[in-house]
């Protein structure tokens, strides 16, 4: 059982609640967020599965018999991830968020893991300060980008284009990509359905690949790499093929590094910035996560 | 009677908007998620949609994009209803074919009504 960081706040393993109950408490904590990101039970269950959320080590906060907040812990080899942390608006500034976060860090220690990751929405100053206080440090700024469906047909850049089946796409994604944000790690992709990809070779020899998830209404989960050539031009090229193929799908991609050299290609294709997150770490990333030269 | 479809998942936001709009003489239809919002738009043919951007099944911008694909809704006022910062809300609403946005929470009832009336007059 988690230890109590505050005697008035009772921390209960999230595994003692149903997904419907967790969804309800999570949505209540987000109701006044600038970017509320509510979920239904189906989406939360997918989230738990896709991002390796360990509900036994995730927590719900209760005070005087009332549910006050929730925080979830993703667990993968040698790393944990703090996510879905939220406190009911009327209860904020009372130490619930800190108690939840401290206890998640204790849970990580119990699991023998010293390295923890999280993202905080940029300009969410109270949360950002709390994480700094608890030993997290900033490692980068991340973009959430979107592109609306377009009635204008996108002309694909002339290239030798090959569709990648799921197993090929996951093979590329799994290779030596270093310390990616949790949502973009190879495990996140391998847990997701409907993953496929594109491999392009341009006439000047530039080449690269894009792996993505195609859902009913949206394209999501982009992972890409320019193996040879200009990254911005390669990005525009593979996006031109993708959006030519799926003109009616909305596109939402998250946690793209702000200094990613591919970004100019995204903007040229009509992507717009939705909001930003700050990526924070606590501890030193394990050797197995660092890209090999 | 002019019909407004509110697509919004937070009950307090729905009730306030509903009360204000009904007091103004509008008919109000409500959906608490995007899928129901799409169905009700098709079935009830509203004169304006007030659309929350954060919905529990899929988000409001995706729904706006879907609705714009329907020829009958090409000119329908779709108004984003959001707490996003003004510049972001404006930018995202335009990108997804919304006619504009109204900020949340509703602070001044008269301003809210004036905005709704204005979007309907432009129709």
Interface residues (C-beta under 8 A of the other chain):
Chain A: X23 X27 X30 X31 X32 X33 X34 X35 X36 X37 X38 X39 X40 X42 X43 X146 X148 X149 X217 X218 X248 X250 X252 X272 X274 X275
Chain B: X9 X10 X33 X54 X55 X56 X57 X58 X59 X61 X62 X65 X66 X68 X69 X83 X84 X85 X88 X91 X92 X95 X96 X97
